[in-house]
Amino acid sequence: MANTKTATKRARQAVTRQARNTITRSATRTALKGAMDAIKGKDQAQVQTAYLNAVRALSKAASKGAIPKTRAARKISRLTLFVQKNVPGALAAQK
């Protein structure tokens, strides 16, 4: 229980930020799952759009502070390697 006005306000802010971060992290996980499903389907066009959506979601979550920047970079790197290994040529068109 907060004892001062500033502590009360900080508690309110923490609840708001927690809700915002939860939404962002959930959207990021959904985008990653969509990318993994697309990779397993092996359709290059679908893989490319799902991959770009996942990278965008991870970058956005990192820039907002919902996840650490290094974690986002690691997940993007691993996802890129996974795409290149399982669907060769899917990322060649975007370079």
C-alpha positions as CSV (number, residue, x, y, z in Angstrom):
1,M,0.0,0.0,0.0
2,A,1.4,3.4,-1.0
3,N,1.9,5.9,1.7
4,T,2.4,9.1,-0.4
5,K,0.8,10.7,-3.4
6,T,3.8,10.1,-5.5
7,A,3.9,6.4,-4.5
8,T,0.2,6.1,-5.4
9,K,0.8,7.6,-8.8
10,R,3.8,5.4,-9.4
11,A,1.7,2.3,-8.6
12,R,-0.9,3.4,-11.1
13,Q,1.7,4.0,-13.7
14,A,3.2,0.6,-13.1
15,V,-0.1,-1.1,-13.6
16,T,-0.6,0.8,-16.9
17,R,2.9,-0.1,-18.1
18,Q,2.5,-3.7,-17.1
19,A,-0.7,-4.0,-19.2
20,R,0.9,-2.3,-22.2
21,N,3.9,-4.5,-22.0
22,T,1.7,-7.6,-21.7
23,I,-0.2,-6.7,-24.8
24,T,3.1,-6.0,-26.8
25,R,4.7,-9.3,-25.7
26,S,1.6,-11.3,-26.5
27,A,1.4,-9.8,-30.0
28,T,5.1,-10.6,-30.4
29,R,4.6,-14.2,-29.4
30,T,1.7,-14.5,-31.8
31,A,3.8,-13.1,-34.7
32,L,6.6,-15.6,-33.9
33,K,4.2,-18.5,-33.9
34,G,2.7,-17.4,-37.2
35,A,6.2,-17.2,-38.7
36,M,7.0,-20.7,-37.4
37,D,3.8,-22.1,-38.8
38,A,4.5,-20.4,-42.2
39,I,8.0,-21.8,-42.2
40,K,6.6,-25.3,-41.6
41,G,4.2,-24.8,-44.5
42,K,7.1,-24.0,-46.9
43,D,5.2,-21.4,-49.0
44,Q,7.8,-18.8,-49.8
45,A,5.5,-15.8,-50.1
46,Q,3.7,-16.6,-46.9
47,V,7.1,-17.2,-45.1
48,Q,8.4,-13.9,-46.3
49,T,5.4,-11.9,-45.0
50,A,5.2,-13.8,-41.7
51,Y,8.9,-13.4,-41.2
52,L,8.7,-9.6,-41.8
53,N,5.8,-9.3,-39.4
54,A,7.7,-11.2,-36.7
55,V,10.8,-9.1,-37.1
56,R,8.7,-6.0,-37.0
57,A,6.9,-7.1,-33.9
58,L,10.2,-8.0,-32.1
59,S,11.8,-4.7,-33.1
60,K,8.8,-2.8,-31.9
61,A,8.7,-4.6,-28.6
62,A,12.4,-3.9,-28.0
63,S,12.1,-0.3,-28.9
64,K,9.2,0.1,-26.5
65,G,11.1,-1.6,-23.7
66,A,8.7,-4.5,-23.4
67,I,11.5,-6.9,-24.0
68,P,15.3,-6.3,-23.9
69,K,17.0,-5.3,-27.1
70,T,19.4,-8.2,-26.9
71,R,16.6,-10.7,-26.6
72,A,14.9,-9.3,-29.7
73,A,18.2,-9.4,-31.6
74,R,18.8,-13.0,-30.6
75,K,15.3,-14.1,-31.6
76,I,15.5,-12.3,-34.9
77,S,18.9,-13.9,-35.6
78,R,17.6,-17.4,-34.8
79,L,14.4,-16.9,-36.8
80,T,16.5,-15.7,-39.8
81,L,18.8,-18.8,-39.6
82,F,15.7,-21.1,-39.2
83,V,14.1,-19.5,-42.3
84,Q,17.3,-19.8,-44.4
85,K,17.8,-23.4,-43.4
86,N,14.2,-24.6,-43.9
87,V,13.0,-22.4,-46.8
88,P,16.0,-21.5,-48.9
89,G,15.4,-18.5,-51.1
90,A,12.5,-17.1,-49.1
91,L,14.5,-14.2,-47.9
92,A,16.6,-13.7,-51.0
93,A,13.9,-11.6,-52.7
94,Q,13.9,-8.9,-50.0
95,K,17.7,-8.2,-50.1
